Amino acid sequence: MHHQRVIFAFGGSRCFATSYYIVQRTCHTRLFLDKLAGVHLLGWQVVNHCWPAITLPLGMTTSKEYAELEWPIDILIAIVWVAYGVVFFGTIAQRKVKHIYVANWFFAPTSSRSPCCTSSTAWPSA
């Protein structure tokens, strides 16, 4: 449980906060849907702090590597990531500058790559 919290909860929160700060500054605009950004950050804390604190000590895991979360929590994680993508790309869409800074190009793949990395879903092998 400790690894899950440190890596995903604290590390993820840091990445989200950094990307939200940078996208606002480089696009010269406020976040797209401020309230959704708040729901996203609150949802990320609930999914990565509260649910694991309840389910993992009770032994409710997929019993793969470490203590991985069950599939209903994976669905909540996916919903939270979709909220992040909407806010991030919506902010880029309403930017006040013509070009998109390189920093935003580095954060953009985060919305599609990380749900696969944080999910405990077993991907079928070829």
N, C-alpha and C positions, 0 to 999 in steps of 0.2 A: 504494500500500500504506500510505503514511503517513496519508492521509486516513481510510482505512478503520479503521485502528487507533485514531486519535485520536477520531474521532466515535463509532464503535460500541463499541470495546473499553473505552476509558477512560470515555467518556461514559455508556455503558450500565452499566458497573460502578458508577459513581457513583449513577445512578438506582436501580439494584437495592438497593444498600446503604442508600440513604436510605429507600426504601419499606419495606424490612425493619425498619429501626430504628423508623420512625414507626408502622407497623402494630402492632408489639409494645407500644409506649408508649401508644398511644391505645386499644388493646383490652385493656390490662392483662393480657396473657398472653404466653407464650412462642410462638415460631414453631411453626406446625403442621408436623410432620415435619422436625425440625432437620437430619437427615441428607440429606433431599431438597434442602433449601436449600443445603447444602454441595455436593452433586452439581450443583445448578443453577449455582452460582457457578464451580465448577471447569469445568463444561461450557462456560460462557460464555467463560472464558479460553481454553480449547482451541479453540473454534470461531472466536474472533475474533483470537487471537494466533498459535497454532501452525499451523493449517491455511492461513491466508492467507500466512504466511511461507514455506510450502512451495509452494503452488499458484500464487500470483501471479507470483513470479519465473520460474517455469517456463512462464508464458504460458497457464496453464489458467484462463481467464476466459470469461464469456459475451460478452465484447467489446462491451459496450454502454457506457453512460456510466461513466467511470472504470474501475476494474478490479473488476468484480463477480464474486462467487464462483459456482462451479458448483452445479448443482442438488443433488448429494448433501450438500453443506455447508448448503444451504438447508433440507434436511430435518432436519439436526442442529440448526440454529437453531430450527426449529419445535418440536422436542422439548424444547429448553432452555426455550423460552417457555411450553410447557405445564407444565413443572415449576414455573416461577415462578408461574403462575396457580393451581396446586394449593396451593402453600405460602401465597400471599397470601390467597386466598379461604378456605382452610381456617383460617387464623388469624382472619379476620373471623368465620367461623362459630362458633369456640369462644371468642369474646370474653366478657369478664366484665362489661362495661358494656352497658346497653340500647341506646344510640344509636351510630351510626357517625359518627365525626368527618369533617368536610369534607375533610381532607387525604387520607383513605382513598378518598373518592369521586374525587379527582383522580388517584390512583394506579391505581384499578381499570381505567380504560380502557386503561392501558398494556399490560395483558396481551392485549388484543385488537387494538389499533392497531399496535403496534410491529413484530410479525412481518411485516406487510404492507409497512411502511416499510423494514425492513432486508433484506427478501428481494429477490433479483435477478430473481425471476420476472416475466415480462412479463404484465401483465393484459390480457385481450382488450378492445379498444375497441368501443364500441357503434356 
